[in-house]
């Protein structure tokens, strides 16, 4: 086979690209996956806090610029599987109302061109594919489901079970966290859940886009993967109406590869940057950018951690097992949505020491870790026009971002603190935490929103770039709003939806 002749080239192997590759592998068409990174090594350092957290062993070696052109190090990863290699595998569906226009503290969160029911069958398929454990019927804000979760919920460890019971006693509704975790026969190593959130998983228990999507796709002879392949530009026909292929840089030098269809799945920031970087004569402002929308409406959630120290000992090895959505739609003192709460993996000890150095100066890192419970809070941010991805003249990524809807996050944090204080009044609690800054791009979305009107959206409802016949985007770029849950499952579900469309097109 001519190595420059493909039916489909997919650029990126994360939640969107890896899932799409697996779906299209069944078609028998010639599929090429391009990944700028390499396979993330399975090594002892995968679970070493000093290596992963302190030294950032697996993070991208890039520096981006903020709105004021000050450099920062983005928390992102270039490897097969993308950011899912280090995600926490919390796989939530957006709520049904997230697809409709929703008032917030900071303005209106816009409607999507499709409804939740349009996505529901694909959510179900994505949950099956990514081995999601959960329990239907106990999430108070659960959207309609066509069936149960494919896997049973994870059991709470004793301290977590007791805390969930206490929180239920003060009127909240903790429910099993939907999490992607593979069964023993699906893994190549024994189950041994070590550090999870923000860490690679050498046991391959975590259901990420590499072990589920890419590995599954590569079992088909019609699919190939090239790593170390940085796509620098998209190539188009003279009319600009069709993409003809890609120009990439690798150890082989500069190359051009041709394809009938090209799909971008680089992540919301990098996909937008690639379109801006590609400027054929027919698209002098960047492909798809006739209306100055490429890279705009960037969202990444208001994300942060709340860590509770108490006199109750917490010996949980894997505490990430319940979530709370009681404040997702509204709070007792407000009709505006606040967001979601979930348990996260245990914080590294250096972080704990820094956070509690003033409140609890006499405790060692070990003592702190043995008495803390860690929560992750997510509130929606809004798709502001000026929150955007740009390129500086040398082609460097500039991310202009001002947080929105911060009141929702503040109230969500206060609501959780109040609930914990009511639930365990005897436990001499102390609270600390942090919020992610601009470098926290794990939940990136919205830079190439989809819609029916080319004047107000970059992609059509099937995530095809309006201006081109055969260029698609299959990552978090298409989001119109961010909701307040992790975006991964929605990206995976949409990849299956777009995959069905492409399979029909290619037939």
Buried (B, 14 or more C-beta within 10 A) or exposed (E): EEEEEBBBBBBBBBBBBBBBBBBBBEBEBBBBBBBBBEBBEBEEBBBBBEBBBEEEBBBBEEEBBBBEEEEBEBBBBBBBBBBBBBBBBBBBBBBBBBBBEBEBBBEEBBBBBBEBEEBBBBBBBBBEBBBBBBBBEEBEBBBEBEEEBBBEBBEBBEBBBBBBEBBEEBEBBBBBBBBBBBEEEEBEEEEEBBBBBBBBBBBBBBBBBBBBBBBBBBEBEBBBBBBBBBBBBBBBBEEBEBBBBBBBBBEEEEBEBBBBBBBBBBBBBBBBBBBBBBBBEBBEEBBBBBBEBBBBBBBBBBBBBBBBBBEBEBEBEBBBBBBBBBBBBEBEEBEBBBBBBBBBBBBBBEBBBBBBEEEBEEBEBEBBBEBBBBBBBBBBBBBBEEBBBBBEEEEBBBBBBEBBBBBBBBBBBEBBBEBBBBBBEEBEBBBBBBBBEBBBBBBBBBBBBBBEEBEEBBBBBBBBBBBBEBBBBBBBBBBBBBBBBBBBBBBBBBBBBBBBBBBEBBE
